[in-house]
Protein backbone atom coordinates (compact mmCIF):
# COMPACT_ATOMS: atom_id res chain seq x y z
CA UNK A 1 0.00 0.00 0.00
CA UNK A 2 2.85 2.41 0.72
CA UNK A 3 4.22 2.06 -2.81
CA UNK A 4 0.81 2.80 -4.29
CA UNK A 5 0.37 5.80 -2.01
CA UNK A 6 3.81 7.18 -2.92
CA UNK A 7 3.17 6.76 -6.63
CA UNK A 8 -0.16 8.53 -6.34
CA UNK A 9 1.50 11.44 -4.57
CA UNK A 10 4.13 11.68 -7.29
CA UNK A 11 1.44 11.71 -9.97
CA UNK A 12 -0.33 14.52 -8.12
CA UNK A 13 2.93 16.48 -8.14
CA UNK A 14 3.20 16.03 -11.91
CA UNK A 15 -0.36 17.23 -12.49
CA UNK A 16 0.00 20.04 -9.96
CA UNK A 17 -3.12 18.87 -8.04
CA UNK A 18 -1.47 19.43 -4.67
CA UNK A 19 0.70 22.38 -5.66
CA UNK A 20 -1.69 25.22 -4.86
CA UNK A 21 -1.99 24.91 -1.08
CA UNK A 22 0.52 27.74 -0.49
CA UNK A 23 0.70 31.11 -2.18
CA UNK A 24 3.96 31.93 -4.02
CA UNK A 25 6.19 34.10 -1.84
CA UNK A 26 5.53 31.99 1.24
CA UNK A 27 8.44 29.83 2.54
CA UNK A 28 6.22 26.74 2.47
CA UNK A 29 5.55 27.44 -1.20
CA UNK A 30 9.28 27.52 -1.90
CA UNK A 31 9.68 24.13 -0.24
CA UNK A 32 6.70 22.80 -2.21
CA UNK A 33 8.15 24.11 -5.47
CA UNK A 34 11.46 22.38 -4.80
CA UNK A 35 9.64 19.12 -4.01
CA UNK A 36 7.70 19.32 -7.27
CA UNK A 37 10.92 19.79 -9.22
CA UNK A 38 12.63 16.93 -7.37
CA UNK A 39 9.68 14.65 -8.09
CA UNK A 40 9.95 15.53 -11.77
CA UNK A 41 13.68 14.86 -11.83
CA UNK A 42 13.24 11.51 -10.07
CA UNK A 43 10.53 10.55 -12.55
CA UNK A 44 12.88 11.42 -15.42
CA UNK A 45 15.74 9.45 -13.85
CA UNK A 46 13.59 6.38 -13.25
CA UNK A 47 12.28 6.35 -16.81
CA UNK A 48 15.80 6.88 -18.17
CA UNK A 49 17.02 3.94 -16.08
CA UNK A 50 14.20 1.65 -17.24
CA UNK A 51 14.87 2.39 -20.90
CA UNK A 52 18.59 1.87 -20.34
CA UNK A 53 18.10 -1.46 -18.56
CA UNK A 54 16.17 -2.89 -21.52
CA UNK A 55 19.27 -2.70 -23.73
CA UNK A 56 20.59 -6.02 -22.36
CA UNK A 57 17.42 -7.78 -23.49
CA UNK A 58 17.57 -6.15 -26.92
CA UNK A 59 21.21 -7.23 -27.32
CA UNK A 60 20.56 -10.85 -26.39
CA UNK A 61 17.49 -10.99 -28.65
CA UNK A 62 19.27 -9.00 -31.40
CA UNK A 63 16.19 -6.80 -31.53
CA UNK A 64 17.35 -3.84 -33.64
CA UNK A 65 13.90 -2.26 -33.80
CA UNK A 66 13.42 -2.46 -30.04
CA UNK A 67 16.83 -0.88 -29.45
CA UNK A 68 16.05 1.91 -31.90
CA UNK A 69 12.64 2.63 -30.32
CA UNK A 70 14.15 2.90 -26.86
CA UNK A 71 17.01 5.04 -28.17
CA UNK A 72 14.61 7.56 -29.70
CA UNK A 73 12.33 7.53 -26.67
CA UNK A 74 15.27 8.18 -24.37
CA UNK A 75 16.44 11.05 -26.60
CA UNK A 76 13.02 12.69 -26.35
CA UNK A 77 12.50 11.88 -22.67
CA UNK A 78 14.39 14.86 -21.26
CA UNK A 79 12.51 17.46 -23.27
CA UNK A 80 9.20 15.76 -22.51
CA UNK A 81 9.79 15.80 -18.75
CA UNK A 82 11.12 19.36 -18.73
CA UNK A 83 8.09 20.54 -20.66
CA UNK A 84 5.74 18.69 -18.33
CA UNK A 85 7.32 20.13 -15.20
CA UNK A 86 7.40 23.65 -16.65
CA UNK A 87 3.66 23.31 -17.30
CA UNK A 88 3.00 22.21 -13.72
CA UNK A 89 4.95 25.18 -12.35
CA UNK A 90 3.22 27.60 -14.71
CA UNK A 91 -0.18 26.44 -13.46
CA UNK A 92 0.94 26.81 -9.86
CA UNK A 93 3.13 29.93 -9.95
CA UNK A 94 1.40 31.70 -12.81
CA UNK A 95 3.29 34.19 -14.94
CA UNK A 96 7.07 34.09 -14.72
CA UNK A 97 7.35 37.89 -14.98
CA UNK A 98 7.44 38.61 -11.26
CA UNK A 99 8.57 35.28 -9.86
CA UNK A 100 12.35 35.67 -9.87
CA UNK A 101 12.68 36.02 -6.08
CA UNK A 102 10.50 32.94 -5.55
CA UNK A 103 12.56 30.99 -8.08
CA UNK A 104 15.82 31.90 -6.34
CA UNK A 105 14.39 30.62 -3.05
CA UNK A 106 13.21 27.42 -4.74
CA UNK A 107 16.66 26.96 -6.22
CA UNK A 108 18.26 27.21 -2.75
CA UNK A 109 16.04 24.44 -1.41
CA UNK A 110 16.50 22.31 -4.51
CA UNK A 111 20.29 22.72 -4.27
CA UNK A 112 20.29 21.56 -0.66
CA UNK A 113 18.22 18.49 -1.56
CA UNK A 114 20.39 17.35 -4.49
CA UNK A 115 23.73 18.11 -2.79
CA UNK A 116 24.20 14.42 -1.88
CA UNK A 117 22.70 12.94 -5.07
CA UNK A 118 25.11 10.69 -6.97
CA UNK A 119 23.77 12.28 -10.16
CA UNK A 120 23.84 15.80 -8.79
CA UNK A 121 25.19 17.36 -11.98
CA UNK A 122 22.30 15.92 -14.01
CA UNK A 123 19.80 17.20 -11.44
CA UNK A 124 21.26 20.70 -11.66
CA UNK A 125 21.08 20.71 -15.44
CA UNK A 126 17.45 19.55 -15.22
CA UNK A 127 16.70 22.57 -13.00
CA UNK A 128 18.45 24.89 -15.46
CA UNK A 129 16.38 23.57 -18.35
CA UNK A 130 13.13 24.31 -16.54
CA UNK A 131 14.45 27.75 -15.60
CA UNK A 132 15.05 28.48 -19.28
CA UNK A 133 11.53 27.33 -20.14
CA UNK A 134 9.97 29.69 -17.58
CA UNK A 135 12.13 32.79 -17.78
CA UNK A 136 13.31 34.74 -20.86
CA UNK A 137 16.96 34.60 -19.84
CA UNK A 138 19.53 35.97 -22.27
CA UNK A 139 23.06 35.03 -21.33
CA UNK A 140 23.27 33.56 -17.81
CA UNK A 141 21.48 34.22 -14.52
CA UNK A 142 23.72 32.93 -11.70
CA UNK A 143 21.11 33.52 -8.98
CA UNK A 144 18.43 31.58 -10.85
CA UNK A 145 20.36 28.68 -12.40
CA UNK A 146 23.36 26.49 -11.64
CA UNK A 147 26.43 27.74 -13.47
CA UNK A 148 29.48 25.83 -12.24
CA UNK A 149 28.54 24.29 -8.91
CA UNK A 150 28.60 20.61 -9.89
CA UNK A 151 31.11 18.42 -8.10
CA UNK A 152 34.38 18.29 -10.07
CA UNK A 153 34.52 15.03 -11.99
CA UNK A 154 38.06 14.34 -10.72
CA UNK A 155 36.74 13.90 -7.17
CA UNK A 156 34.86 11.04 -5.59
CA UNK A 157 34.87 7.28 -6.07
CA UNK A 158 35.11 5.52 -9.40
CA UNK A 159 32.31 3.38 -10.81
CA UNK A 160 31.76 -0.12 -9.35
CA UNK A 161 34.05 -2.67 -10.97
CA UNK A 162 34.64 -6.38 -11.38
CA UNK A 163 38.30 -7.24 -10.95
CA UNK A 164 40.63 -10.21 -11.01
CA UNK A 165 44.35 -10.74 -10.48
CA UNK A 166 45.55 -13.33 -12.98
CA UNK A 167 47.63 -16.31 -11.95
CA UNK A 168 49.70 -18.56 -14.19
CA UNK A 169 46.32 -20.08 -15.17
CA UNK A 170 45.22 -16.86 -16.83
CA UNK A 171 42.38 -18.48 -18.79
CA UNK A 172 40.60 -19.40 -15.56
CA UNK A 173 40.88 -15.81 -14.29
CA UNK A 174 39.52 -14.31 -17.51
CA UNK A 175 36.73 -16.90 -17.55
CA UNK A 176 35.68 -15.91 -14.01
CA UNK A 177 35.65 -12.26 -15.04
CA UNK A 178 33.43 -12.96 -18.06
CA UNK A 179 31.10 -15.01 -15.86
CA UNK A 180 30.35 -11.93 -13.73
CA UNK A 181 28.59 -10.24 -16.66
CA UNK A 182 26.26 -13.18 -17.44
CA UNK A 183 26.22 -12.54 -21.17
CA UNK A 184 27.51 -15.83 -22.53
CA UNK A 185 24.98 -18.53 -23.33
CA UNK A 186 27.02 -21.47 -21.95
CA UNK A 187 30.19 -22.06 -19.89
CA UNK A 188 31.74 -23.67 -22.96
CA UNK A 189 31.21 -20.47 -25.00
CA UNK A 190 32.72 -18.43 -22.19
CA UNK A 191 35.73 -20.76 -21.87
CA UNK A 192 36.38 -20.55 -25.60
CA UNK A 193 36.36 -16.74 -25.49
CA UNK A 194 38.62 -16.67 -22.43
CA UNK A 195 41.17 -18.78 -24.32
CA UNK A 196 41.02 -16.47 -27.34
CA UNK A 197 41.41 -13.37 -25.16
CA UNK A 198 44.47 -14.78 -23.37
CA UNK A 199 46.00 -15.82 -26.69
CA UNK A 200 45.67 -12.26 -27.98
CA UNK A 201 46.95 -10.68 -24.76
CA UNK A 202 50.03 -12.91 -24.82
CA UNK A 203 50.36 -12.75 -28.63
CA UNK A 204 50.24 -16.51 -28.74
CA UNK A 205 52.79 -17.00 -25.96
CA UNK A 206 52.35 -18.96 -22.72
CA UNK A 207 49.54 -17.79 -20.45
CA UNK A 208 51.88 -17.36 -17.47
CA UNK A 209 53.12 -14.18 -19.15
CA UNK A 210 50.01 -12.59 -17.61
CA UNK A 211 50.69 -13.80 -14.08
CA UNK A 212 50.16 -10.97 -11.60
CA UNK A 213 48.25 -8.78 -14.08
CA UNK A 214 45.22 -7.03 -12.60
CA UNK A 215 42.11 -6.55 -14.76
CA UNK A 216 39.44 -4.08 -13.65
CA UNK A 217 36.18 -3.91 -15.60
CA UNK A 218 33.28 -1.56 -14.99
CA UNK A 219 30.51 -3.64 -13.48
CA UNK A 220 27.88 -2.86 -16.12
CA UNK A 221 28.19 -3.59 -19.85
CA UNK A 222 27.85 -0.77 -22.37
CA UNK A 223 25.29 -1.45 -25.10
CA UNK A 224 24.94 0.34 -28.43
CA UNK A 225 23.16 -0.72 -31.61
CA UNK A 226 23.40 -4.52 -31.37
CA UNK A 227 26.82 -4.69 -29.72
CA UNK A 228 27.93 -4.94 -26.09
CA UNK A 229 31.20 -3.68 -24.61
CA UNK A 230 32.97 -4.59 -21.37
CA UNK A 231 35.02 -1.50 -20.54
CA UNK A 232 38.05 -1.69 -18.29
CA UNK A 233 41.81 -1.63 -17.94
CA UNK A 234 44.70 -3.98 -17.25
CA UNK A 235 47.90 -3.39 -15.33
CA UNK A 236 50.82 -5.81 -15.61
CA UNK A 237 53.47 -5.88 -12.85
CA UNK A 238 55.87 -2.98 -13.34
CA UNK A 239 53.78 -1.36 -16.11
CA UNK A 240 51.22 1.41 -16.26
CA UNK A 241 47.57 0.54 -16.76
CA UNK A 242 46.27 0.37 -20.31
CA UNK A 243 42.75 0.10 -21.71
CA UNK A 244 41.15 -3.30 -22.05
CA UNK A 245 37.78 -3.34 -23.79
CA UNK A 246 35.99 -6.46 -24.96
CA UNK A 247 33.54 -6.00 -27.83
CA UNK A 248 30.76 -8.59 -27.97
CA UNK A 249 28.52 -9.47 -30.88
CA UNK A 250 25.89 -12.14 -31.43
CA UNK A 251 26.01 -14.86 -34.08
CA UNK A 252 22.77 -16.80 -34.52
CA UNK A 253 21.70 -15.67 -31.07
CA UNK A 254 24.96 -16.73 -29.37
CA UNK A 255 27.03 -13.89 -27.81
CA UNK A 256 30.77 -14.00 -28.37
CA UNK A 257 33.77 -11.70 -27.94
CA UNK A 258 34.52 -10.24 -31.37
CA UNK A 259 37.37 -7.86 -30.58
CA UNK A 260 39.79 -6.72 -27.91
CA UNK A 261 40.75 -3.02 -27.81
CA UNK A 262 43.94 -2.08 -25.95
CA UNK A 263 45.03 1.30 -27.34
CA UNK A 264 43.80 4.73 -26.31
CA UNK A 265 43.00 5.69 -29.91
CA UNK A 266 40.77 2.62 -30.23
CA UNK A 267 38.88 3.70 -27.11
CA UNK A 268 38.56 7.26 -28.45
CA UNK A 269 36.95 5.93 -31.63
CA UNK A 270 34.57 3.77 -29.59
CA UNK A 271 33.45 6.83 -27.57
CA UNK A 272 33.64 9.19 -30.54
CA UNK A 273 31.41 12.22 -31.09
CA UNK A 274 30.49 10.56 -34.40
CA UNK A 275 28.76 7.65 -32.66
CA UNK A 276 25.31 7.17 -31.12
CA UNK A 277 24.83 7.13 -27.36
CA UNK A 278 25.49 4.10 -25.16
CA UNK A 279 23.04 2.40 -22.85
CA UNK A 280 24.78 1.67 -19.53
CA UNK A 281 23.25 1.34 -16.08
CA UNK A 282 24.63 3.69 -13.45
CA UNK A 283 23.53 5.64 -10.39
CA UNK A 284 26.44 8.05 -10.76
CA UNK A 285 27.26 9.31 -14.27
CA UNK A 286 30.21 11.32 -12.93
CA UNK A 287 31.76 8.15 -11.45
CA UNK A 288 31.39 6.45 -14.83
CA UNK A 289 33.01 9.42 -16.55
CA UNK A 290 35.90 9.43 -14.07
CA UNK A 291 36.70 5.80 -14.83
CA UNK A 292 36.50 6.27 -18.60
CA UNK A 293 38.84 9.25 -18.39
CA UNK A 294 41.50 7.02 -16.85
CA UNK A 295 41.51 5.23 -20.23
CA UNK A 296 41.71 8.42 -22.32
CA UNK A 297 42.59 11.45 -20.18
CA UNK A 298 42.38 13.91 -23.08
CA UNK A 299 38.76 13.12 -23.90
CA UNK A 300 36.45 16.08 -23.32
CA UNK A 301 33.91 15.81 -20.50
CA UNK A 302 31.08 17.00 -22.74
CA UNK A 303 31.64 14.20 -25.23
CA UNK A 304 31.67 11.55 -22.51
CA UNK A 305 28.41 12.71 -20.95
CA UNK A 306 26.82 12.84 -24.40
CA UNK A 307 28.15 9.36 -25.21
CA UNK A 308 26.41 8.05 -22.07
CA UNK A 309 23.06 9.54 -23.12
CA UNK A 310 23.20 12.71 -20.97
CA UNK A 311 23.31 15.05 -23.94
CA UNK A 312 21.72 17.97 -22.09
CA UNK A 313 24.40 17.91 -19.42
CA UNK A 314 26.93 17.55 -22.23
CA UNK A 315 25.66 20.91 -23.49
CA UNK A 316 26.23 22.32 -20.00
CA UNK A 317 29.85 21.18 -20.16
CA UNK A 318 30.22 22.66 -23.66
CA UNK A 319 28.98 26.00 -22.33
CA UNK A 320 31.50 25.86 -19.48
CA UNK A 321 34.29 25.20 -21.97
CA UNK A 322 33.10 28.14 -24.07
CA UNK A 323 33.11 30.37 -20.99
CA UNK A 324 36.74 29.45 -20.37
CA UNK A 325 37.65 30.40 -23.94
CA UNK A 326 35.72 33.66 -23.71
CA UNK A 327 37.87 34.60 -20.75
CA UNK A 328 40.78 35.01 -23.17
CA UNK A 329 38.83 36.71 -25.96
CA UNK A 330 41.11 39.73 -25.63
CA UNK A 331 43.95 37.60 -26.93
CA UNK A 332 41.98 35.91 -29.73
CA UNK A 333 38.62 36.25 -31.42
CA UNK A 334 36.00 34.24 -33.19
CA UNK A 335 36.63 34.32 -36.93
CA UNK A 336 35.58 32.41 -40.02
CA UNK A 337 36.52 28.74 -39.86
CA UNK A 338 39.17 27.55 -42.32
CA UNK A 339 37.90 26.22 -45.64
CA UNK A 340 35.47 27.40 -48.27
CA UNK A 341 32.64 29.65 -47.06
CA UNK A 342 29.35 27.80 -46.81
CA UNK A 343 26.37 28.82 -48.93
CA UNK A 344 23.94 27.85 -46.15
CA UNK A 345 25.91 28.26 -42.94
CA UNK A 346 28.35 30.78 -41.51
CA UNK A 347 30.94 28.72 -39.64
CA UNK A 348 33.30 30.31 -37.10
CA UNK A 349 35.57 29.38 -34.23
CA UNK A 350 38.36 30.59 -31.95
CA UNK A 351 41.84 29.34 -32.91
CA UNK A 352 42.41 27.58 -29.57
CA UNK A 353 38.90 26.08 -29.36
CA UNK A 354 38.08 22.57 -30.63
CA UNK A 355 34.52 23.63 -31.36
CA UNK A 356 32.99 25.10 -34.51
CA UNK A 357 29.88 27.29 -34.33
CA UNK A 358 27.40 27.56 -37.20
CA UNK A 359 24.48 29.90 -37.84
CA UNK A 360 22.08 29.66 -40.77
CA UNK A 361 22.23 32.40 -43.39
CA UNK A 362 19.12 34.44 -44.15
CA UNK A 363 19.22 33.55 -47.85
CA UNK A 364 20.91 30.87 -49.93
CA UNK A 365 22.43 31.51 -53.33
CA UNK A 366 21.73 29.24 -56.29
CA UNK A 367 21.89 26.33 -56.80
CA UNK A 368 20.70 25.87 -53.21
CA UNK A 369 16.92 25.55 -53.12
CA UNK A 370 16.36 24.55 -49.51
CA UNK A 371 14.77 26.62 -46.73
CA UNK A 372 15.80 27.53 -43.20
CA UNK A 373 13.14 25.19 -41.78
CA UNK A 374 14.34 22.32 -43.96
CA UNK A 375 17.94 22.86 -42.88
CA UNK A 376 16.95 22.77 -39.22
CA UNK A 377 15.03 19.55 -39.92
CA UNK A 378 18.15 17.96 -41.43
CA UNK A 379 20.18 18.71 -38.31
CA UNK A 380 17.44 17.27 -36.12
CA UNK A 381 17.39 14.17 -38.35
CA UNK A 382 21.12 13.64 -37.77
CA UNK A 383 20.74 14.15 -34.01
CA UNK A 384 18.29 11.25 -33.84
CA UNK A 385 19.94 9.03 -36.43
CA UNK A 386 22.56 6.32 -36.12
CA UNK A 387 25.81 8.16 -36.91
CA UNK A 388 27.95 5.05 -37.48
CA UNK A 389 31.20 6.91 -36.86
CA UNK A 390 30.70 9.13 -39.93
CA UNK A 391 28.30 11.92 -38.89
CA UNK A 392 29.56 14.63 -36.54
CA UNK A 393 27.34 15.14 -33.50
CA UNK A 394 25.77 18.60 -33.31
CA UNK A 395 24.37 20.36 -30.26
CA UNK A 396 21.92 23.24 -30.63
CA UNK A 397 22.06 26.35 -28.45
CA UNK A 398 19.56 29.20 -28.28
CA UNK A 399 20.06 32.63 -26.77
CA UNK A 400 23.83 32.27 -26.43
CA UNK A 401 25.22 35.72 -25.52
CA UNK A 402 28.84 36.73 -26.23
CA UNK A 403 30.58 40.10 -25.99
CA UNK A 404 30.94 41.67 -29.42
CA UNK A 405 34.65 42.22 -28.81
CA UNK A 406 35.11 38.46 -29.03
CA UNK A 407 34.30 38.50 -32.78
CA UNK A 408 36.38 39.76 -35.68
CA UNK A 409 35.04 42.83 -37.50
CA UNK A 410 34.56 40.83 -40.71
CA UNK A 411 32.50 38.18 -38.91
CA UNK A 412 30.31 40.80 -37.23
CA UNK A 413 29.70 42.42 -40.60
CA UNK A 414 28.68 39.04 -42.04
CA UNK A 415 26.22 38.53 -39.20
CA UNK A 416 24.68 41.96 -39.76
CA UNK A 417 24.08 41.42 -43.47
CA UNK A 418 23.66 37.66 -43.82
CA UNK A 419 22.29 36.16 -40.56
CA UNK A 420 19.77 38.52 -39.01
CA UNK A 421 17.33 35.67 -38.29
CA UNK A 422 19.96 33.78 -36.28
CA UNK A 423 21.97 36.62 -34.73
CA UNK A 424 20.91 39.78 -32.90
CA UNK A 425 22.83 42.68 -31.38
CA UNK A 426 22.11 44.03 -27.90
CA UNK A 427 24.40 46.91 -27.09
CA UNK A 428 27.92 45.57 -26.94
CA UNK A 429 26.76 41.96 -26.97
CA UNK A 430 25.99 39.49 -29.73
CA UNK A 431 23.03 37.17 -29.16
CA UNK A 432 23.28 33.89 -31.09
CA UNK A 433 19.57 33.14 -31.23
CA UNK A 434 20.06 29.74 -32.87
CA UNK A 435 23.54 28.26 -33.23
CA UNK A 436 24.88 24.77 -33.88
CA UNK A 437 28.03 23.62 -32.08
CA UNK A 438 30.13 20.71 -33.28
CA UNK A 439 33.69 19.41 -33.05
CA UNK A 440 36.20 21.03 -35.34
CA UNK A 441 37.73 18.83 -38.04
CA UNK A 442 40.04 19.62 -40.96
CA UNK A 443 38.08 20.04 -44.22
CA UNK A 444 39.07 17.17 -46.52
CA UNK A 445 39.97 19.44 -49.44
CA UNK A 446 42.42 21.36 -47.21
CA UNK A 447 43.80 18.15 -45.72
CA UNK A 448 44.63 16.72 -49.14
CA UNK A 449 46.28 19.99 -50.18
CA UNK A 450 48.42 20.35 -47.04
CA UNK A 451 49.06 16.70 -46.14
CA UNK A 452 50.11 15.07 -49.44
CA UNK A 453 51.72 12.08 -47.74
CA UNK A 454 48.43 11.19 -46.04
CA UNK A 455 46.15 12.18 -48.92
CA UNK A 456 45.78 8.69 -50.43
CA UNK A 457 44.74 7.13 -47.10
CA UNK A 458 42.28 9.97 -46.46
CA UNK A 459 40.66 9.70 -49.88
CA UNK A 460 40.33 5.94 -49.44
CA UNK A 461 38.54 6.52 -46.11
CA UNK A 462 36.38 9.15 -47.84
CA UNK A 463 35.05 6.36 -50.06
CA UNK A 464 34.47 4.11 -47.06
CA UNK A 465 32.69 6.96 -45.28
CA UNK A 466 30.25 7.39 -48.19
CA UNK A 467 29.54 3.65 -48.14
CA UNK A 468 29.04 3.62 -44.36
CA UNK A 469 26.58 6.50 -44.68
CA UNK A 470 24.66 4.61 -47.36
CA UNK A 471 24.43 1.55 -45.10
CA UNK A 472 22.74 3.62 -42.38
CA UNK A 473 20.28 5.02 -44.93
CA UNK A 474 21.96 8.40 -45.40
CA UNK A 475 22.76 10.00 -48.75
CA UNK A 476 25.01 13.07 -48.34
CA UNK A 477 23.52 14.85 -51.32
CA UNK A 478 26.55 17.07 -51.86
CA UNK A 479 29.66 14.89 -51.88
CA UNK A 480 32.21 17.64 -52.50
CA UNK A 481 35.36 17.19 -50.44
CA UNK A 482 34.76 20.48 -48.61
CA UNK A 483 31.72 18.94 -46.90
CA UNK A 484 33.80 16.15 -45.35
CA UNK A 485 36.47 16.49 -42.71
CA UNK A 486 39.38 14.57 -41.19
CA UNK A 487 39.46 13.99 -37.44
CA UNK A 488 42.58 14.02 -35.29
CA UNK A 489 42.62 10.23 -35.54
CA UNK A 490 42.60 10.38 -39.34
CA UNK A 491 39.00 9.30 -39.87
CA UNK A 492 36.90 10.97 -42.55
CA UNK A 493 33.50 12.26 -41.38
CA UNK A 494 30.62 14.21 -42.91
CA UNK A 495 29.49 17.50 -41.36
CA UNK A 496 27.45 19.49 -43.91
CA UNK A 497 23.84 18.37 -43.62
CA UNK A 498 21.76 20.83 -45.64
CA UNK A 499 21.36 18.46 -48.62
CA UNK A 500 21.38 15.18 -46.69
CA UNK A 501 18.40 12.84 -47.12
CA UNK A 502 17.44 9.19 -46.50
CA UNK A 503 19.05 6.95 -49.11
CA UNK A 504 15.74 5.20 -49.66
CA UNK A 505 14.21 8.51 -50.82
CA UNK A 506 16.56 8.61 -53.82
CA UNK A 507 16.16 7.03 -57.24
CA UNK A 508 19.54 6.02 -58.67
CA UNK A 509 19.61 6.01 -62.45
CA UNK A 510 22.04 5.50 -65.30
CA UNK A 511 22.58 8.38 -67.67
CA UNK A 512 20.61 7.72 -70.89
CA UNK A 513 22.93 7.69 -73.93
CA UNK A 514 22.59 10.72 -76.23
CA UNK A 515 20.84 10.24 -79.55
CA UNK A 516 23.04 12.70 -81.45
CA UNK A 517 25.93 15.17 -81.09
CA UNK A 518 23.56 17.98 -80.19
CA UNK A 519 22.42 16.06 -77.11
CA UNK A 520 25.92 14.82 -76.36
CA UNK A 521 27.30 18.36 -76.05
CA UNK A 522 24.23 19.99 -74.57
CA UNK A 523 24.73 21.95 -71.34
CA UNK A 524 21.25 20.90 -70.20
CA UNK A 525 19.90 17.35 -69.81
CA UNK A 526 17.89 16.13 -72.79
CA UNK A 527 15.89 13.71 -70.65
CA UNK A 528 13.37 14.06 -67.85
CA UNK A 529 14.98 14.55 -64.40
CA UNK A 530 12.91 14.52 -61.23
CA UNK A 531 13.95 15.89 -57.84
CA UNK A 532 14.81 12.50 -56.31
CA UNK A 533 16.86 11.32 -59.31
CA UNK A 534 20.58 10.71 -58.74
CA UNK A 535 23.08 9.81 -61.48
CA UNK A 536 26.17 8.23 -59.86
CA UNK A 537 28.13 8.40 -63.12
CA UNK A 538 28.27 12.17 -62.68
CA UNK A 539 30.01 11.97 -59.30
CA UNK A 540 33.45 11.89 -60.96
CA UNK A 541 32.92 15.43 -62.25
CA UNK A 542 32.31 16.87 -58.78
CA UNK A 543 35.03 15.20 -56.74
CA UNK A 544 37.52 18.06 -57.13
CA UNK A 545 40.57 15.85 -56.55
CA UNK A 546 44.07 16.07 -58.00
CA UNK A 547 44.56 13.60 -60.86
CA UNK A 548 46.67 11.11 -58.90
CA UNK A 549 44.31 11.12 -55.94
CA UNK A 550 41.28 10.69 -58.20
CA UNK A 551 42.90 7.65 -59.82
CA UNK A 552 43.55 6.19 -56.39
CA UNK A 553 39.91 6.80 -55.39
CA UNK A 554 38.48 5.26 -58.57
CA UNK A 555 40.71 2.21 -58.19
CA UNK A 556 39.18 1.43 -54.80
CA UNK A 557 35.69 2.88 -55.01
CA UNK A 558 34.60 2.72 -58.63
CA UNK A 559 31.40 1.00 -57.47
CA UNK A 560 30.18 4.35 -56.12
CA UNK A 561 29.90 5.57 -59.72
CA UNK A 562 27.38 2.91 -60.63
CA UNK A 563 23.72 2.65 -59.58
CA UNK A 564 24.27 -1.01 -58.64
CA UNK A 565 25.89 -0.34 -55.24
CA UNK A 566 23.27 2.20 -54.27
CA UNK A 567 20.32 0.09 -55.36
CA UNK A 568 21.66 -3.01 -53.63
CA UNK A 569 22.11 -1.05 -50.40
CA UNK A 570 18.59 0.35 -50.71
CA UNK A 571 17.20 -3.17 -51.17
CA UNK A 572 18.97 -4.39 -48.02
CA UNK A 573 17.60 -1.48 -45.99
CA UNK A 574 14.06 -1.86 -47.34
CA UNK A 575 14.21 -5.59 -46.56
CA UNK A 576 14.74 -4.68 -42.89
CA UNK A 577 18.37 -5.76 -42.72
CA UNK A 578 20.41 -4.06 -40.01
CA UNK A 579 23.93 -3.51 -41.39
CA UNK A 580 26.50 -3.47 -38.60
CA UNK A 581 29.36 -0.97 -38.84
CA UNK A 582 31.87 -1.86 -36.15
CA UNK A 583 33.64 0.95 -34.23
CA UNK A 584 36.98 -0.86 -34.63
CA UNK A 585 39.16 -2.25 -37.39
CA UNK A 586 40.26 -5.79 -38.12
CA UNK A 587 43.45 -5.39 -36.07
CA UNK A 588 41.43 -5.64 -32.85
CA UNK A 589 39.45 -8.73 -33.79
CA UNK A 590 40.13 -12.04 -32.11
CA UNK A 591 41.20 -15.00 -34.20
Buried (B, 14 or more C-beta within 10 A) or exposed (E): EEEEEEEEEBEBBBEBEEBEEBEBEEEEBBBBBBBBBBBBBBBBBEBBEEBBBBBBEBBBEBBBEBBBBBBEEBBEBBEEBBEBBBBBBBEBBEEBEEBBEBBBBBBEBBBEBBEEBBBBBBBBBBBBBBBBBBBEBEEBBEEBBBBEEBBEBEEEEBBBBBEBEBBEBBBBBBBBBBBBBEBBEEEEBBBBBBBBBBBBBBEEEEBEBBBBBBBBBBBBBBBBBBBBBBBBBBBBEEEEBBBBBBBBBBEEEEBBBBBBBBBBEBBBBBBBBBBBBBBBBBEBBBBBBBBBBEBBEEBBBBBBBBBBBBBBBBBBBBBBBBEEBBEEBEEBBBBBBEBBEBBBBBBBBBEEBBBBBBBBBEEBEEEBEBEBEEBBEBBEBBBEBBBBBBBBBBBEBEBBBBEBEBBBEEBBEBBEEBBEBBBBEEEEBBBBBBBBBBBBBBBBBBBBEEBEEEBBBBBBBBBBBBBBBBBBBBBBBBBBBBBBBBBEEEBBBBBBBBBBBBBEEBBBBEEEEEEEEEBEEEEEEEEEEEEEEBBBEEBBEEBBBBEEBBEBBBEEBEEBBBBEBBBEBBEBBEEEEBBEBBBBEEEBBBE
